[in-house]
Amino acid sequence: MKILHKYTTFSFISLLKIYIFMYFIKKEIIHFHCTGVKVRPIHYLGYYIYILRMFISYIGMSHSFLTNKFVYIMIYYIFSIIFFMSTTILLPFVKAKIYFVFFYGIQLVEYVFVYSNLKDFCSRAIFQKNSKIGTDLKIKKALNVSIKIIRLDL
């Protein structure tokens, strides 16, 4: 139940991050429209690609939690690191800075939360992977002891 509470908190933080970014996009579009700045459509496409990246990273972490697969956590980290670096580069060029800084803060809170609870998110996935491969530490120690005993007999 404790892990489910952490997943619910992660979902809330992640969806809040997406909502705040969409609100930032709205304020940015209103700012460009009110000042009369003509913006190319590729600019808006970049915003929608950012939303897609955030959603894919959220789906990757959710899928990892639900199916206990370690690979999807790597997808979450890849998309999250790329997104974090690109938003850090965009920070000086943003017009609606207060909304972007709030979004950036929520993004940092999400990364710290996931990193601090990584053991809880990954523990079942790592346990299942180890049991399939046979890399349990007790089994390895028993194997090493039996190999040493066999070598002593020879």
C-alpha positions in Angstrom: 0.0 0.0 0.0 2.9 2.3 0.7 4.3 1.8 -2.8 0.9 2.6 -4.3 0.8 5.9 -2.3 4.2 6.8 -3.7 3.0 6.0 -7.2 -0.1 8.2 -6.7 2.2 11.0 -5.6 4.4 10.5 -8.6 1.3 10.6 -10.9 0.0 13.8 -9.3 3.4 15.5 -9.6 3.8 14.4 -13.2 0.4 15.4 -14.3 0.7 18.7 -12.5 3.9 19.3 -14.4 2.1 18.7 -17.7 -0.8 20.9 -16.8 1.6 23.8 -15.7 3.5 23.5 -19.0 0.3 23.7 -21.0 -0.7 26.8 -19.0 2.7 28.2 -19.8 2.2 27.5 -23.5 -1.2 29.3 -23.3 0.4 32.4 -21.7 3.2 32.4 -24.2 0.7 32.3 -27.1 -1.3 35.1 -25.6 1.8 37.2 -25.1 2.9 36.7 -28.7 -0.6 37.5 -30.0 -1.0 40.7 -27.8 2.4 42.1 -28.8 1.8 41.3 -32.4 4.8 39.0 -32.8 4.5 36.7 -35.8 5.6 33.2 -34.7 6.2 30.3 -37.1 4.1 27.2 -36.5 7.3 25.1 -35.9 7.6 27.1 -32.6 4.3 25.7 -31.4 5.2 22.2 -32.7 8.2 22.3 -30.4 5.9 22.9 -27.4 3.7 20.0 -28.4 6.8 17.7 -28.8 7.7 18.7 -25.2 4.3 17.7 -24.0 4.6 14.4 -25.9 8.0 13.8 -24.2 6.6 14.4 -20.8 3.7 12.1 -21.5 6.0 9.3 -22.8 8.2 9.5 -19.7 5.1 9.4 -17.5 3.8 6.3 -19.4 7.3 4.7 -19.2 7.4 5.1 -15.4 3.8 3.9 -15.0 4.4 0.9 -17.3 7.5 0.1 -15.3 5.6 0.2 -12.1 2.6 -1.8 -13.3 4.5 -4.5 -15.2 7.6 -4.7 -13.1 10.0 -4.2 -16.1 13.3 -2.4 -15.5 13.7 -1.3 -19.1 10.8 1.2 -18.9 12.5 3.0 -16.1 15.4 3.5 -18.4 13.0 5.0 -21.0 11.7 7.3 -18.3 15.2 8.5 -17.4 16.3 9.0 -21.0 13.3 11.1 -21.9 13.5 13.0 -18.6 17.2 13.8 -18.9 16.7 15.0 -22.5 13.7 17.1 -21.5 15.5 18.6 -18.4 18.5 19.6 -20.5 16.4 21.2 -23.2 14.3 23.2 -20.7 17.4 24.3 -19.0 18.7 25.7 -22.3 15.3 27.4 -22.9 15.2 29.1 -19.5 16.9 32.5 -20.5 14.8 32.9 -23.7 11.3 32.5 -22.2 8.9 35.4 -22.1 6.5 34.2 -19.3 9.3 33.5 -16.8 7.2 33.1 -13.7 5.1 30.2 -15.1 8.2 28.6 -16.6 10.1 28.8 -13.3 7.1 27.3 -11.5 7.1 24.5 -14.1 10.9 24.0 -13.7 10.5 23.8 -10.0 7.8 21.1 -10.2 10.1 19.3 -12.7 12.9 19.3 -10.2 10.6 18.1 -7.4 9.5 15.2 -9.7 13.1 14.1 -10.4 14.1 14.3 -6.7 11.0 12.3 -5.7 11.7 9.6 -8.3 15.3 9.4 -7.5 14.7 9.2 -3.7 12.1 6.5 -4.2 13.9 4.6 -6.9 14.4 1.6 -4.7 10.7 1.3 -4.1 9.8 1.7 -7.7 12.4 -0.8 -8.9 12.6 -3.3 -6.2 10.0 -5.7 -7.5 11.3 -5.4 -11.1 14.9 -6.1 -10.0 13.7 -9.0 -7.8 11.8 -10.6 -10.7 14.7 -10.1 -13.1 17.1 -11.7 -10.6 14.9 -14.6 -10.0 14.5 -15.3 -13.8 18.2 -15.0 -14.4 19.3 -16.8 -11.3 21.5 -14.1 -9.9 20.3 -14.4 -6.3 23.1 -13.8 -3.9 22.4 -16.8 -1.7 22.4 -19.1 -4.7 25.7 -17.6 -5.9 27.3 -18.1 -2.5 26.1 -21.6 -2.3 27.4 -22.3 -5.8 30.8 -20.8 -4.9 31.0 -22.9 -1.8 30.1 -26.1 -3.7 32.7 -25.3 -6.4 35.3 -24.9 -3.7 34.3 -28.2 -2.1 34.5 -29.9 -5.5 38.0 -28.4 -6.2 39.2 -29.6 -2.8 38.1 -33.2 -3.6 40.0 -33.2 -6.8 
